[in-house]
């Protein structure tokens, strides 16, 4: 029963993040406090290990673990976009309100447009909350028809 519950939680986490099989996922801001259930869920769906900050591939989805005191969020987002695909997504994950390192939603909302991104949704994943950031539709390349 526990294995079934774990599998259900994993698919729920991956679904909330929009993870699909075959996606190339990069993780930034890894530290000892990250939620391994999130990492396991992503790897379980993609079938691949999450790439680190040294990856040279074109990235479909970036998981950015970000805490107050981690530096300038705008600079981090601009740097993260470097290898991101035109249709890519960045999930900024920060500790929940009241936990060490919490970043206010307004800080993410202010940083996103400065970094050339738009915030589209939010999720709660265990002790972390996430904000989904994507390039504005006007900046995305049109797909051939």
GROMACS elastic network, one bead per residue, 0.5 to 0.9 nm:
[ bonds ]
;  ai    aj funct       b0    kb
    1     4     6  0.52132   500
    1     5     6  0.63344   500
    1     6     6  0.87175   500
    2     5     6  0.50480   500
    2     6     6  0.61320   500
    2     7     6  0.85772   500
    3     6     6  0.50324   500
    3     7     6  0.61113   500
    3     8     6  0.85358   500
    4     7     6  0.50605   500
    4     8     6  0.61022   500
    4     9     6  0.86168   500
    5     8     6  0.50148   500
    5     9     6  0.61586   500
    5    10     6  0.85617   500
    6     9     6  0.51029   500
    6    10     6  0.61045   500
    6    11     6  0.86855   500
    6    37     6  0.88692   500
    7    10     6  0.50534   500
    7    11     6  0.62563   500
    7    12     6  0.85259   500
    7    41     6  0.83672   500
    8    11     6  0.52976   500
    8    12     6  0.61093   500
    8    13     6  0.86478   500
    9    13     6  0.60946   500
    9    14     6  0.85923   500
    9    37     6  0.83928   500
    9    41     6  0.80555   500
   10    13     6  0.51463   500
   10    14     6  0.61802   500
   10    15     6  0.84317   500
   10    37     6  0.69050   500
   10    38     6  0.73115   500
   10    40     6  0.72624   500
   10    42     6  0.78386   500
   10    44     6  0.77690   500
   10    45     6  0.86108   500
   11    14     6  0.50970   500
   11    15     6  0.58782   500
   11    16     6  0.85000   500
   11    41     6  0.64270   500
   11    42     6  0.85558   500
   11    44     6  0.83905   500
   11    45     6  0.75887   500
   12    15     6  0.50468   500
   12    16     6  0.61514   500
   12    17     6  0.87242   500
   12    41     6  0.83751   500
   13    16     6  0.51916   500
   13    17     6  0.64426   500
   13    18     6  0.87373   500
   13    19     6  0.87596   500
   13    37     6  0.81770   500
   13    38     6  0.64006   500
   13    41     6  0.63254   500
   13    42     6  0.78382   500
   13   125     6  0.69446   500
   14    17     6  0.51762   500
   14    18     6  0.61527   500
   14    19     6  0.51754   500
   14    20     6  0.78134   500
   14    38     6  0.74798   500
   14    41     6  0.55816   500
   14    42     6  0.55504   500
   14    43     6  0.89761   500
   14    44     6  0.85398   500
   14    45     6  0.69850   500
   15    19     6  0.60498   500
   15    20     6  0.80670   500
   16    19     6  0.78143   500
   16   123     6  0.69011   500
   16   124     6  0.87941   500
   16   125     6  0.86893   500
   17    42     6  0.84852   500
   17    61     6  0.88848   500
   17    91     6  0.76161   500
   17   123     6  0.80268   500
   17   130     6  0.88902   500
   17   132     6  0.81604   500
   18    61     6  0.87574   500
   19    22     6  0.88922   500
   19    23     6  0.69295   500
   19    25     6  0.85768   500
   19    41     6  0.89444   500
   19    42     6  0.64970   500
   19    45     6  0.68489   500
   19    46     6  0.71448   500
   19    61     6  0.78050   500
   20    23     6  0.58149   500
   20    42     6  0.84922   500
   20    45     6  0.61936   500
   20    46     6  0.60353   500
   21    24     6  0.89886   500
   21    44     6  0.87074   500
   21    45     6  0.53340   500
   21    47     6  0.66891   500
   21    48     6  0.88549   500
   22    45     6  0.80609   500
   22    47     6  0.69283   500
   22    48     6  0.76628   500
   23    45     6  0.87464   500
   23    46     6  0.57354   500
   23    47     6  0.87770   500
   23    48     6  0.84202   500
   23    59     6  0.79562   500
   23    60     6  0.59372   500
   23    61     6  0.72997   500
   24    46     6  0.75766   500
   24    48     6  0.78887   500
   24    49     6  0.88883   500
   24    50     6  0.75847   500
   24    51     6  0.77773   500
   24    57     6  0.78758   500
   24    58     6  0.73913   500
   24    59     6  0.52636   500
   24    60     6  0.52127   500
   24    61     6  0.65145   500
   24    62     6  0.86368   500
   25    42     6  0.80398   500
   25    43     6  0.86097   500
   25    46     6  0.81818   500
   25    48     6  0.84746   500
   25    49     6  0.80846   500
   25    50     6  0.53884   500
   25    51     6  0.61282   500
   25    52     6  0.88421   500
   25    59     6  0.59866   500
   25    60     6  0.60024   500
   25    62     6  0.56711   500
   25    63     6  0.74294   500
   26    49     6  0.89797   500
   26    50     6  0.54473   500
   26    52     6  0.56649   500
   26    53     6  0.70318   500
   26    55     6  0.75090   500
   26    59     6  0.65795   500
   26    60     6  0.81154   500
   26    61     6  0.64297   500
   26    63     6  0.62186   500
   26    64     6  0.83936   500
   27    30     6  0.67942   500
   27    39     6  0.88459   500
   27    50     6  0.63532   500
   27    51     6  0.60547   500
   27    52     6  0.53545   500
   27    53     6  0.66896   500
   27    61     6  0.86603   500
   27    62     6  0.57349   500
   27    64     6  0.59452   500
   27    65     6  0.76898   500
   28    51     6  0.87945   500
   28    52     6  0.64821   500
   28    53     6  0.58089   500
   28    62     6  0.73192   500
   28    63     6  0.61872   500
   28    65     6  0.61863   500
   28    66     6  0.83412   500
   28    80     6  0.81314   500
   29    34     6  0.87977   500
   29    53     6  0.84754   500
   29    63     6  0.83717   500
   29    64     6  0.58048   500
   29    66     6  0.61263   500
   29    67     6  0.86103   500
   29    70     6  0.82878   500
   30    33     6  0.79991   500
   30    34     6  0.64883   500
   30    52     6  0.84972   500
   30    64     6  0.79865   500
   30    65     6  0.62758   500
   30    66     6  0.87365   500
   31    34     6  0.59288   500
   31    65     6  0.82365   500
   32    35     6  0.86827   500
   33    36     6  0.87936   500
   34    37     6  0.88720   500
   34    38     6  0.83247   500
   34    39     6  0.84660   500
   34    65     6  0.71906   500
   34   128     6  0.85748   500
   35    38     6  0.55810   500
   35    39     6  0.68764   500
   35    40     6  0.89530   500
   35   125     6  0.83957   500
   35   126     6  0.76071   500
   35   127     6  0.77566   500
   35   128     6  0.78644   500
   36    40     6  0.59795   500
   36    41     6  0.84091   500
   37    40     6  0.50757   500
   37    41     6  0.59857   500
   37    42     6  0.85856   500
   37   126     6  0.87051   500
   38    41     6  0.51702   500
   38    42     6  0.62718   500
   38    43     6  0.87061   500
   38   125     6  0.75311   500
   38   126     6  0.87662   500
   39    42     6  0.52882   500
   39    43     6  0.62548   500
   39    44     6  0.84809   500
   39    49     6  0.89215   500
   39    50     6  0.75153   500
   40    43     6  0.51897   500
   40    44     6  0.58656   500
   40    45     6  0.86753   500
   41    44     6  0.50037   500
   41    45     6  0.63875   500
   41    46     6  0.87138   500
   42    45     6  0.54201   500
   42    46     6  0.61608   500
   42    47     6  0.82204   500
   42    48     6  0.85280   500
   42    49     6  0.85283   500
   42    50     6  0.76915   500
   43    46     6  0.51927   500
   43    47     6  0.54403   500
   43    48     6  0.54546   500
   43    49     6  0.55781   500
   43    50     6  0.64214   500
   44    47     6  0.54430   500
   44    48     6  0.76148   500
   44    49     6  0.88110   500
   45    48     6  0.81580   500
   46    49     6  0.79777   500
   46    50     6  0.87941   500
   48    51     6  0.87058   500
   51    54     6  0.77319   500
   51    55     6  0.59379   500
   51    57     6  0.88905   500
   52    55     6  0.57970   500
   53    56     6  0.87129   500
   53    80     6  0.86337   500
   55    58     6  0.85261   500
   55    59     6  0.86833   500
   55    83     6  0.84909   500
   56    59     6  0.85854   500
   56    83     6  0.71260   500
   57    83     6  0.68160   500
   57    84     6  0.85728   500
   58    82     6  0.89260   500
   58    83     6  0.51645   500
   58    84     6  0.56016   500
   58    85     6  0.57426   500
   59    62     6  0.70222   500
   59    81     6  0.88506   500
   59    83     6  0.58539   500
   59    85     6  0.55876   500
   59    88     6  0.68265   500
   59    89     6  0.87335   500
   60    83     6  0.89662   500
   60    84     6  0.61412   500
   60    85     6  0.56371   500
   60    86     6  0.84443   500
   60    87     6  0.70854   500
   60    89     6  0.64807   500
   60    90     6  0.86774   500
   61    84     6  0.74583   500
   61    85     6  0.83991   500
   61    87     6  0.89949   500
   61    88     6  0.55423   500
   61    90     6  0.58193   500
   61    91     6  0.76340   500
   62    80     6  0.77059   500
   62    81     6  0.88577   500
   62    84     6  0.79075   500
   62    88     6  0.78570   500
   62    89     6  0.62303   500
   62    91     6  0.60829   500
   62    92     6  0.83299   500
   63    89     6  0.86398   500
   63    90     6  0.60615   500
   63    91     6  0.50034   500
   63    92     6  0.63820   500
   63    93     6  0.71199   500
   64    76     6  0.89548   500
   64    77     6  0.86785   500
   64    80     6  0.85656   500
   64    90     6  0.69334   500
   64    91     6  0.58882   500
   64    93     6  0.58771   500
   64    94     6  0.84570   500
   65    91     6  0.82862   500
   65    92     6  0.61227   500
   65    94     6  0.60596   500
   65    95     6  0.86555   500
   65   128     6  0.89789   500
   66    69     6  0.86074   500
   66    70     6  0.63917   500
   66    71     6  0.88580   500
   66    73     6  0.79763   500
   66    92     6  0.64893   500
   66    93     6  0.59074   500
   66    94     6  0.52060   500
   66    95     6  0.80732   500
   66   101     6  0.80277   500
   66   102     6  0.85270   500
   66   103     6  0.78172   500
   67    70     6  0.54703   500
   67    71     6  0.85195   500
   67    93     6  0.82214   500
   67    94     6  0.56024   500
   67    95     6  0.68995   500
   67   100     6  0.80585   500
   67   102     6  0.58900   500
   67   103     6  0.60962   500
   68    71     6  0.75973   500
   68    94     6  0.82742   500
   68   100     6  0.81210   500
   68   102     6  0.58745   500
   68   103     6  0.53674   500
   68   104     6  0.87794   500
   69    72     6  0.82877   500
   69   101     6  0.71227   500
   70    73     6  0.78595   500
   70   101     6  0.86121   500
   71    75     6  0.82268   500
   71    76     6  0.77680   500
   72    75     6  0.54691   500
   72    76     6  0.62951   500
   72    77     6  0.87639   500
   73    77     6  0.60715   500
   73    78     6  0.85713   500
   73   107     6  0.83651   500
   73   108     6  0.76481   500
   73   111     6  0.64389   500
   73   112     6  0.86424   500
   73   115     6  0.88162   500
   74    77     6  0.51573   500
   74    78     6  0.61561   500
   74    79     6  0.85821   500
   74   108     6  0.87348   500
   74   110     6  0.88366   500
   74   111     6  0.51661   500
   74   112     6  0.70616   500
   74   113     6  0.89170   500
   74   114     6  0.66351   500
   74   115     6  0.55062   500
   75    78     6  0.51440   500
   75    79     6  0.61325   500
   75    80     6  0.85100   500
   75   111     6  0.89741   500
   75   115     6  0.74909   500
   76    79     6  0.51908   500
   76    80     6  0.60730   500
   76    81     6  0.87511   500
   76   115     6  0.88085   500
   77    81     6  0.62593   500
   77    90     6  0.82809   500
   77   111     6  0.81930   500
   77   112     6  0.77236   500
   77   115     6  0.60678   500
   77   116     6  0.87947   500
   77   117     6  0.86150   500
   78    81     6  0.53296   500
   78    82     6  0.69892   500
   78   114     6  0.88209   500
   78   115     6  0.53541   500
   78   116     6  0.77772   500
   79    82     6  0.55440   500
   79    83     6  0.85400   500
   80    83     6  0.69291   500
   80    84     6  0.71492   500
   80    90     6  0.81858   500
   81    85     6  0.81736   500
   81    88     6  0.85233   500
   81    90     6  0.82976   500
   81   115     6  0.86883   500
   82    85     6  0.87584   500
   84    87     6  0.79381   500
   84    88     6  0.56101   500
   84    89     6  0.78287   500
   84    90     6  0.87016   500
   85    89     6  0.83623   500
   86    89     6  0.89397   500
   86   135     6  0.73949   500
   86   139     6  0.82014   500
   86   140     6  0.56112   500
   86   141     6  0.65377   500
   87   134     6  0.75163   500
   87   135     6  0.73446   500
   87   140     6  0.66928   500
   87   141     6  0.82337   500
   88   133     6  0.88344   500
   88   134     6  0.64610   500
   88   135     6  0.75127   500
   89   132     6  0.67952   500
   89   133     6  0.58312   500
   89   135     6  0.77532   500
   90   131     6  0.81189   500
   90   132     6  0.59268   500
   90   133     6  0.50789   500
   90   134     6  0.63921   500
   91   122     6  0.89112   500
   91   130     6  0.59741   500
   91   131     6  0.55363   500
   91   133     6  0.61782   500
   91   134     6  0.88443   500
   92   108     6  0.79962   500
   92   129     6  0.81334   500
   92   130     6  0.53068   500
   92   131     6  0.52090   500
   92   132     6  0.66130   500
   92   133     6  0.75636   500
   93   123     6  0.89941   500
   93   125     6  0.86949   500
   93   128     6  0.60295   500
   93   129     6  0.54920   500
   93   131     6  0.66388   500
   93   132     6  0.89370   500
   94    97     6  0.88659   500
   94   101     6  0.72638   500
   94   102     6  0.57969   500
   94   103     6  0.60801   500
   94   104     6  0.86721   500
   94   127     6  0.85983   500
   94   128     6  0.54299   500
   94   129     6  0.55375   500
   94   130     6  0.63947   500
   94   131     6  0.86477   500
   95    98     6  0.81368   500
   95    99     6  0.58669   500
   95   100     6  0.69578   500
   95   101     6  0.60917   500
   95   103     6  0.71992   500
   95   127     6  0.59520   500
   95   129     6  0.61661   500
   95   130     6  0.87524   500
   96    99     6  0.57175   500
   96   100     6  0.84767   500
   96   101     6  0.85679   500
   96   102     6  0.59013   500
   96   103     6  0.82039   500
   96   124     6  0.82352   500
   96   126     6  0.85789   500
   96   127     6  0.56212   500
   96   128     6  0.50372   500
   96   129     6  0.56208   500
   97   100     6  0.84135   500
   97   101     6  0.88716   500
   97   102     6  0.57025   500
   97   103     6  0.78183   500
   97   104     6  0.77754   500
   97   128     6  0.88039   500
   97   129     6  0.86019   500
   98   101     6  0.86674   500
   98   102     6  0.68281   500
   99   102     6  0.57617   500
   99   127     6  0.82324   500
  102   128     6  0.88348   500
  103   106     6  0.83824   500
  103   107     6  0.67939   500
  103   108     6  0.76643   500
  104   107     6  0.54480   500
  104   108     6  0.70055   500
  104   109     6  0.89386   500
  105   108     6  0.52610   500
  105   109     6  0.61651   500
  105   110     6  0.86562   500
  105   131     6  0.81006   500
  106   110     6  0.60118   500
  106   111     6  0.84912   500
  107   110     6  0.52011   500
  107   111     6  0.61365   500
  107   112     6  0.86610   500
  108   111     6  0.51029   500
  108   112     6  0.60620   500
  108   119     6  0.83949   500
  108   131     6  0.76111   500
  109   112     6  0.55588   500
  109   113     6  0.75133   500
  109   118     6  0.82911   500
  109   119     6  0.67456   500
  109   131     6  0.87056   500
  110   113     6  0.65581   500
  110   114     6  0.70907   500
  111   114     6  0.53282   500
  111   115     6  0.62478   500
  111   116     6  0.88208   500
  111   117     6  0.84475   500
  112   115     6  0.52242   500
  112   116     6  0.63635   500
  112   118     6  0.58344   500
  112   119     6  0.66230   500
  112   133     6  0.69854   500
  112   134     6  0.87770   500
  113   118     6  0.58829   500
  113   119     6  0.82090   500
  113   136     6  0.89425   500
  114   117     6  0.73300   500
  115   118     6  0.88656   500
  116   134     6  0.85294   500
  116   135     6  0.63838   500
  116   136     6  0.74078   500
  116   139     6  0.88666   500
  117   133     6  0.58335   500
  117   134     6  0.52358   500
  117   136     6  0.59662   500
  118   132     6  0.82381   500
  118   133     6  0.53513   500
  118   134     6  0.53416   500
  118   135     6  0.59648   500
  118   136     6  0.56142   500
  118   137     6  0.89102   500
  119   122     6  0.84305   500
  119   131     6  0.67309   500
  119   132     6  0.56469   500
  119   134     6  0.65652   500
  119   135     6  0.88647   500
  119   136     6  0.89675   500
  120   131     6  0.75375   500
  120   132     6  0.56476   500
  120   133     6  0.61808   500
  120   134     6  0.73574   500
  121   130     6  0.83043   500
  121   131     6  0.59360   500
  121   132     6  0.53097   500
  121   133     6  0.78582   500
  122   129     6  0.71942   500
  122   130     6  0.53885   500
  122   132     6  0.60882   500
  123   128     6  0.85442   500
  123   129     6  0.56955   500
  123   130     6  0.50495   500
  123   131     6  0.66568   500
  123   132     6  0.81755   500
  124   127     6  0.76125   500
  124   128     6  0.60314   500
  124   130     6  0.62146   500
  125   128     6  0.51680   500
  125   129     6  0.58779   500
  125   130     6  0.74321   500
  126   129     6  0.77945   500
  134   137     6  0.83900   500
  135   138     6  0.81691   500
  135   139     6  0.63070   500
  135   140     6  0.66533   500
  136   139     6  0.54374   500
  136   140     6  0.67883   500
  137   140     6  0.52784   500
  137   141     6  0.84764   500
  138   141     6  0.81091   500
  142   145     6  0.88206   500
